Amino acid sequence: MIEFKPLEEKHLEDVRSIYNDYVAHTTVSFDLDAASLDKMRELTLHDDPRFCSFVIMYEGYIIGYMMLSPFIKKHSCSRTAEITIYLNSQHKARGIGSQALRFLEEQAVEFGFHTLIAVICTENESSMHMFQKQGYTLKGILEQVAYKFDRYLDVAYVSKLL
């Protein structure tokens, strides 16, 4: 059974391991260097409780994490959040990402968010499909804005009004 629990300091090492696997082997993350614990703390633990992070648990193990984070750090954008989901590679394509997405949307509604935005490398077709299947619409593609693994990458923005 899948469980979602608030991400705490004690989870950072497991979360960092999942994230760094994406950094090292995929274009899902645009980072080029492995994240330190301090960097993961900065990415996942926010002062504003509306910007929350959760671990995704299966049979007592952390298999992923997800978060709502500021999209643009301006007061006029305070009802918009960026939504992010990372699953370890052994648990992809099982519907867990869709469950996590629905859970985060419920949290976002409770916190008064109006718009959720996902920023996705266009090579990540499974994420693009998952978000669009859940009602997110493509708002734009920025061409060749990232460079990783000796190639330029395009970035898609998909959003959903809650």
C-alpha positions as CSV (number, residue, x, y, z in Angstrom):
1,M,0.0,0.0,0.0
2,I,1.3,3.5,-0.9
3,E,1.5,6.1,1.8
4,F,2.3,9.8,1.7
5,K,4.0,11.2,4.8
6,P,5.4,14.7,5.4
7,L,9.0,14.9,4.4
8,E,11.2,15.4,7.5
9,E,14.9,16.0,8.1
10,K,15.4,12.2,8.7
11,H,14.2,11.5,5.2
12,L,16.8,13.7,3.4
13,E,19.4,11.0,2.8
14,D,16.9,8.7,1.0
15,V,15.4,11.6,-0.9
16,R,18.9,12.8,-2.0
17,S,19.7,9.3,-3.2
18,I,16.6,9.2,-5.4
19,Y,17.3,12.7,-6.7
20,N,21.0,12.1,-7.4
21,D,20.1,9.0,-9.5
22,Y,18.1,11.3,-11.8
23,V,20.9,13.9,-11.8
24,A,23.5,11.3,-12.8
25,H,21.5,9.3,-15.4
26,T,18.6,11.3,-16.8
27,T,17.5,14.6,-18.2
28,V,14.6,14.7,-15.7
29,S,16.7,17.0,-13.5
30,F,18.7,19.8,-15.1
31,D,21.3,19.7,-12.3
32,L,24.7,18.5,-13.5
33,D,26.2,17.8,-10.0
34,A,25.0,15.6,-7.3
35,A,23.0,17.4,-4.6
36,S,24.4,17.7,-1.0
37,L,22.2,17.2,2.0
38,D,22.1,21.0,2.4
39,K,20.9,21.4,-1.2
40,M,18.1,18.8,-0.6
41,R,17.1,20.6,2.6
42,E,16.8,23.9,0.6
43,L,14.8,22.2,-2.2
44,T,12.4,20.3,0.0
45,L,11.9,22.0,3.4
46,H,10.3,25.5,3.1
47,D,9.5,28.1,5.8
48,D,6.1,28.6,4.3
49,P,4.0,25.5,5.3
50,R,1.9,25.8,2.1
51,F,5.0,24.8,0.2
52,C,5.2,21.2,1.5
53,S,7.0,18.0,0.6
54,F,6.1,14.4,1.2
55,V,7.8,11.1,1.0
56,I,6.1,8.3,-0.9
57,M,6.3,5.1,1.1
58,Y,5.7,1.5,0.0
59,E,6.0,-1.3,2.6
60,G,7.9,1.0,5.0
61,Y,10.4,2.1,2.4
62,I,10.8,5.5,0.8
63,I,10.3,5.0,-3.0
64,G,9.9,8.6,-3.9
65,Y,9.1,12.2,-2.9
66,M,7.0,15.0,-4.1
67,M,6.6,18.7,-3.3
68,L,4.8,21.9,-3.9
69,S,7.3,24.7,-4.2
70,P,7.2,28.4,-5.1
71,F,6.9,28.9,-8.9
72,I,7.9,32.6,-8.8
73,K,8.9,34.1,-5.5
74,K,6.7,37.2,-5.9
75,H,3.8,37.9,-3.6
76,S,1.4,38.3,-6.6
77,C,2.2,34.6,-7.5
78,S,1.5,33.2,-4.0
79,R,-1.5,31.2,-5.2
80,T,0.6,29.4,-7.8
81,A,2.9,26.4,-7.0
82,E,5.3,24.3,-8.9
83,I,4.5,20.6,-8.5
84,T,7.3,18.0,-8.6
85,I,7.3,14.2,-8.2
86,Y,10.3,11.9,-8.2
87,L,10.0,8.1,-8.0
88,N,12.9,5.6,-7.8
89,S,13.2,3.8,-11.1
90,Q,11.9,0.5,-9.8
91,H,8.5,2.0,-9.0
92,K,7.8,3.9,-12.2
93,A,4.9,3.0,-14.6
94,R,2.7,1.5,-11.8
95,G,0.2,4.4,-11.3
96,I,2.1,5.6,-8.2
97,G,2.9,8.9,-9.9
98,S,-0.8,9.5,-10.7
99,Q,-1.7,8.7,-7.1
100,A,0.9,11.2,-5.8
101,L,-0.3,13.8,-8.2
102,R,-3.9,13.6,-7.0
103,F,-2.7,13.7,-3.4
104,L,-0.6,16.8,-4.0
105,E,-3.6,18.5,-5.8
106,E,-5.7,17.9,-2.7
107,Q,-3.1,19.4,-0.5
108,A,-2.8,22.4,-2.9
109,V,-6.6,23.0,-2.8
110,E,-6.5,22.9,1.1
111,F,-3.7,25.5,1.1
112,G,-5.6,27.8,-1.3
113,F,-3.5,27.4,-4.4
114,H,-5.3,28.3,-7.7
115,T,-2.7,27.1,-10.2
116,L,-0.2,24.3,-10.3
117,I,2.6,24.2,-12.9
118,A,5.0,21.4,-13.7
119,V,8.3,22.1,-15.5
120,I,9.3,19.0,-17.5
121,C,12.1,18.2,-19.9
122,T,10.3,17.2,-23.2
123,E,12.3,14.0,-23.3
124,N,10.4,12.8,-20.2
125,E,7.5,11.5,-22.1
126,S,6.1,9.5,-19.3
127,S,5.8,12.6,-17.1
128,M,4.3,14.6,-19.9
129,H,1.7,11.9,-20.4
130,M,0.9,11.5,-16.7
131,F,0.3,15.2,-16.2
132,Q,-1.8,15.6,-19.4
133,K,-3.9,12.5,-18.4
134,Q,-4.7,14.3,-15.1
135,G,-5.9,17.4,-16.9
136,Y,-2.8,19.5,-17.2
137,T,-2.5,21.5,-20.4
138,L,0.7,22.4,-22.3
139,K,1.3,26.1,-22.0
140,G,4.6,26.4,-23.8
141,I,7.9,24.9,-24.7
142,L,11.2,26.7,-24.3
143,E,13.6,25.3,-26.9
144,Q,17.2,24.4,-26.1
145,V,17.3,26.2,-22.7
146,A,19.3,23.4,-20.9
147,Y,22.4,21.5,-21.9
148,K,23.2,18.1,-20.4
149,F,24.8,14.9,-21.7
150,D,26.2,16.8,-24.7
151,R,22.9,18.0,-26.1
152,Y,20.4,20.8,-25.8
153,L,17.1,20.1,-24.1
154,D,13.7,21.7,-24.4
155,V,11.5,22.5,-21.4
156,A,7.7,22.2,-21.3
157,Y,5.4,24.0,-19.0
158,V,2.1,22.3,-18.2
159,S,-0.5,23.8,-15.8
160,K,-3.8,23.1,-14.2
161,L,-6.3,25.4,-12.6
162,L,-7.7,24.0,-9.4
